[in-house]
Amino acid sequence: MPTAAPVLLVSDHVDGSVHVLTVPDGTVAGRLTGRHLSEHAGFLALPGGRVACVDDRRGELLVLDPFGDELVERAVPVAVPAEHLTCDPSGRRLAVTTGLGRNTEAWSDLLTVIDLETGDAARVRTRAGEPGVTVLGGGDPLLVLRHREPGALAVHRFADLLAAPPGCPPVTPRSVLPLPDDGHGDAHDPGAGRVFAATGEGVQRARRKDGTLVAEAVIPWGAPARGWYLRLDTRRRALWSTLRGGTPDPLRWPEWTNHAWRHDLDTGHTLVTALGPGLVFRLALAPSHTAFTRIHPDGDELVLLGTDGAVRRCPLPAMDGAPRRGGTPWQGVQRRAVAASPGSGWIAVTRGGHGEVHIVDAETGQEAARPRLSTPLHHGGHMALRTRGDGADGDPVGR
């Protein structure tokens, strides 16, 4: 049902459900069943408070409108398993790459492109792997694939891909820009026509010049660690990541070091803030805070980093089935998802395996509600928090 309050979408991708909650009270305003959303591709913010996501089981891209009369606005067939999801700055042209899914090695090279305005869609073959993707706007939009081993940014005309004949034909990029082989993490700054890729040596950046990309100087991490996740801050034109350091052995994950990394795109200034040991990955952006979850055998916490540099640590109740010492933090364990909106002061954190969502006031760190859903939120689930007109669609990469 229509609402003016902030709305939280909560996906249990294993159980196959999506709950819609009003914030901060946590009231369930709607639910989808039989929908197994890709946690890796995540939610993509679209104009008007809408979001896009991919149902990995049905092979459909969904456009959801949590502020409208009908939650599912559109469903478009796409190739799966979905790896990454993105759109051009207008939110009209979307792309979905395919990756590992539940396989041990990459096997699919299919890329789906969609024009939401015309309803056209096409599938083409590119290169098997775990490709990241961005779509640069303008009069002649470009689609950029970030490949690994060998690393490259491959540039295609979106119009050429959309006009591909049936049968999933192979396509050849118009140009290729070399990258290190260990790229993981993508961002796109629409205002500057730049794309960014996280690698071991730093953040690679390239800007659009006519129908191709031109490499620019690498942004160093400025710490003995690297980021595996990258996103654009639509509030203050900055890039964010979490830097993971220490031994790469996943069995020693409680010893991993973690730092919040923020690079101001206008001044070039980089700020690195210690978050503590354990498992920290994705982050969420509220008006005056950036939110992280930290999982550790000695206790979990929500970490709120204010724009003034202040750090607030909010303890979280333990999860049954949480990662343990001597095991990995990835396989068969529960985790946490975190969500925020640049138009709302509320933060949401899941308690994987318990079906609980903590709704927290970012200014005080106090919990306002803890709704319990009808599914366990396996692996922590995944979430998106939207406020109508919050500007989150200024980041055109799925999260």
N, C-alpha and C positions, 0 to 999 in steps of 0.2 A: 504494500500500500504506500502511496506517496507520503513523504516526510521531509521536513526541513532540517531535521537533526542530522548530525554526522551518522554515517552508516558503516557498519563493519561486515565485510564478507569473510566468512570462515569456512575453509574447505577441508574436509577429511578425504584426501585423495585415495586412501585405501578403502574406506567404507563406501565411498561414492556418494557424498552429500555435500551440499553447500548451504550453510545457514546465513541468514541476513539478520543482523542485530542492530537495534538503535543504540546510540551512544549518548550519555554514559550509563544508562539504566540497564543495558544488556537484554532488553526485551526482544524476543524472537519475532521478527516482522515478516519472515518468509523463509521458505526452504525449497531446495531442489534435491531430488533423489535420483539415483542412477547416473550420477555425473562424477566421473573420476578425473579430476582436473590434474594437469601436469604441474607438479610442484616445482620442477626445474624451470619451466618456461615462465611460471608465475602469473601474476596479474599485470596487465598493461592499462595504465590510466588513459582514458579517452576524454575528449571535451564533453561538457555537460554532466559531469559526475559519473559517466559510464565507465565500464571496464571491459577489457577483452581477456579471454583465457582459452585454454585448449582442453577439450575432453579427450584424454589419451585413449580411452577405451572405445568410444564411438567414432573417433577421428573427425571431430568437429571443432572449429573455432566458434566460441560463443561470445556475443556482445551482450553484456548484462547492463540493465538500467535499474539500479536499486532505488532510484527516486521516482520511477514511473509506475504506471498501473500494471504492467507486465514485466517481470524480471528478465526473461529472455527476450531480447529485442530481435536477435538474428542468430542463425546457426549456419555456418558455411563449412562444407567438407574440406579437410586438410590432411596432408600426410603426417603420420605419427611414427615413432614416439617424438613428441615435441621437445626440442632442445632449447630454442630461444624464440622469443616473440617480440616484434617491434612494429613501429609505424612511422610514417613521415610526420613532420610537425603539425600538419593539419588534422591528423587522425583518420585520414581517408584511406591511405594506402598501407596495407599491413603485410607482414612477411612472417613465415614460420619455418624454422629450420628443423631438421631431424637429427637425432643423435643416438646415444647408447640405449636408452630405455633401461630394461632389466637384462641387457646383454652384457657380456664381458668385453666385447670389442665393438667398435663402430661398424655398422653394416649398411646403413641407409645413406644415400646421397641426395634425397629428395628435398626440394625447396618449394614451398607454396607461397604464391603472391596473390593478394586480394585487393580489389577496389570496392570499398563499401558503398560508394556513391552509385556506381554503375551495376554492381553485382557481379562483375567479371572476376574470374579466378583462374589460375593456371598452376600446373606443377611441372617443374623441370629438374634435371639432374645436374649436380654441381661436383662435389667431391666428398666422399665418405669421411666422417670425422665427428667432431663436436663443434660445429661452426657457430660463432657469434654472428649477429647481424644487426645492421642499422640501415635506415632509409633516410637519405638526405633530401630535403625538399627543394623547392624552386620550380622554375618553368619546366625543367627536364629532370625529374627526380632520379637519384642514383641509389641503387642498393649495394651495400658494401658487406661482404662476407669476411669474417675473421677466421682464418684457418690455422691449424696447428700441424707441425711435423710433416712437411715443412711449413713454417709460419708465413702467412701472407695476408694482406688486405686485397681482396679481389673485387673489382668495381664492375657493376652491370648497370645498364639503363633499365629502370623499372618498366618502362613501356615495352622494351624488347621482351622482357620476361613475361609480361602479361599477355603479349601477342603470340606466345609460343604455341605451336600446333599441339593437338592431342598426342598422347602416348608418352608423356614425360621425357621429352628429348634432352640430350645433354646440351649444355650451354658453355660458351667460352667467354671469360671476362674481357671487357674492353681494355683493362689495364690491371697490373698487379704491382703492389708495393710490398717488398720483403719485410718480414717481421721475425723476431726470435721465435723459436719453436715452442715456447712454453706459455703462450698467450692464454689468459683465462680472466674474463671480466671485460665488459664493454660499456662505453658511454658515448653519448652524442649531445653536443651543444648546438641546438638549432640556430641560435642567434649568430654564431660565428661560423657555422658550416664546418665544424670540426668533429672528428671522431677520435676516440681514445681507446686504447687496449692495454690492459695490465699485463706486464711480463716480469720476468725475474730481474731485469736490469732497470726497470722503472716503467712509467706510463708512456707508451708510445702515442704520439699524436700526429694527425695529418689533417690538412684542410683541403676543402674542395677548391679546385681551380678549373673552371669550365667543366669538362666532362670527365675529369679524373681527380686523383688525390696527389697532394704534394706533402712529403714527409717534413715534419718540423722537429725541433730539438726534444729529446726525451726528458720527461720530468722525473728526477730521481726520487726514490722513496725517502731518502734522508735518514734511514735506520737500517740496522742489520737484519732486515726482514723484507717480506714482499706482501702485496695484496693479491687476493684471488677473486676479489669482488670489487666492482667499480660502479658508482652511480653519480648522476648529476644532481646537485642541490639547486632546485628551482627558486629557492628563497634568496640566495645571495651569490649566485653564479660561482659555484665551487664544485670540486670533485671530492668525493668521499670514498674511503676504503677502510678495511681492517687489515692490519699487517700481522701476519703470523710468523713467528720466529722460533728458533730452537731446533731440536732434532726433528727430522721429517718422519721419524718412526711413529705410525699412528697408535702403537701400543703405549707410547709415552705421551699421549695427548695431554694429561694433566700438567705436564711441564711446558707445554707450548706457551710462548709469550704472545701477548696481543696488544696492539696499539691502534687507537683511532687516528686516521690520517686524513687531513683536510688540506686541499690545495686551492687557494683563491685564484680564480682564472683571470681576474683583472689586475691584481697586484703581483702575482707569482709567488706569494708567500705561502709556505707550507707549515702546518702545525701538527705535531705528533703528540698524542696524549696516551699514557699508559692505562690499560683497562684491567690488567691482571691476568693470571695464568688460566689455562683451560681451553674450552672451545668457545670461540666467538666467531660469528660469520656475518650474516646479513645485518643490516641496520635500517632504521626508519627515521623519517624527518618530520618533526613537528615545528610549529612556528619559531620557538625559541630554544628547542632542544633536539639533540640527536640521540636516538635510543639504541642500545645494544643489549643483548642477553649474553650472559657468561655462565657456562655450565662447568661445574668442577665438583669432584667428590667431596670436598669440604664445604660445599654450599653453593647454590645458584643465586644469581642476582640480576636484576634489571639495572643497567648503568645508564644514567641520564647525563649527557654532556651539554651544558648550557652554552649559549652563544658568548657568554662572558668568561668561558673557560672553566667554570665551576663544575665539579663532578659530584653527582648524588648517586649513592648505591642503595638499592632497595632489595632486601632479601626476598627470595621466592621460595615457596614450599617445595620440598623434594619431590621428585617424580619416581614412582615405581617403574623399574625397567630403565632407569637412567644409565648413561655410560658409566662403566666402572673402571677402576685401575686394573691394568693387565688386559683390557679389551680395547677394541677400537671404538671411536665415537660415531661410527657410521652404520654398522651392520647390526640389525635386530635390536636397536635401542630406541628410547624415546628422546625427543628433542623439544625445542621451543621455537615458535615463530613469533615475530614482532611486527607490529604495524602502527603507522601514524599517518597523519595528513598535514600538509603545510597550512591548512586552514582550520586546524583544531588543536586544542591543547591537551588532548587525550592520547594515551598510549595503550595499546593492547598487546598482551603477551599470553601465549598458550601454555598449558601444562599438559604435555603430550602423554597419552595413555589414560588421562583422567577426564578428558572432555571438558576441561575448565578453561575459561578465558579471564585473565586479570585485566580489568579496565582501570588505568591509573592516571591520576592527575599529574601532568608533567611538571607543574609548578611546585607542587608540594611533595610528590612522591607517594601520596596516599591512594589506597585502592578505593574506588567508588563502587565497584560491583564486581562480582565473580560468578557470572552465569555458568551453569553446567549444561552442556548440550547433550543431544540424544546419541552421539557417537563418541568414541574415545579420543578422537583427534590423534590417530596413529602417526608416529614420527614427528609429532608436533603440529601436523597440518600446515596450512598456509593461509595467510590473511591479506586483506587490503582494506584500508580505512579511507573513506572518501567523504568530503564535504562538497556540496554543490558549488562549483566555481572556485575550488581551492587552488587551482593552478598546477596540480600534480601532473597534468597532461603535458606540462612543459618538459618533462623527462620522457622521451618517446621510446624507452626500452622497458620491456617487461621485467618485473621484480618479484 
